[in-house]
């Protein structure tokens, strides 16, 4: 059987009950027994929640949530800044399609691929498949360079037409 822990609002109500009973003249130990907790628990509760009203407790919980959210935001922004600083300094190397830089970024800063892509401004689809060049690309580039040396005034369209005509 699991022991049910009281919510903070319930704790504040029980502390108020003890104060009320003591105000009516009941000894503190009897008032504590009346709310069905041990003396140690009562003093622990009083230390943590003593003097708080229910509205104050709700406000405290809201502020704690907001504080945690802000802390996470600042932490995220700080790590984003560090990632960008490292990427700008060139410590990630020269990525051909962004892959290695994002992998290094993810590993070094312990962030997800999604977050690394967002910080570095790269689309996530670039990480799914590495680009493959054509098998004859090197020969094609050499032929383009040779034709531009021969016909310096030709533009890329005419060079491409010459290459197509040559097969």
PyMOL commands that set and color helices and strands:
alter all, ss='L'
color gray80, all
select helices_A, chain A and resi 8-23+28-34+39-49+54-89+99-109+113-120+124-127+137-150+156-166
alter helices_A, ss='H'
color red, helices_A
deselect
rebuild
show_as cartoon
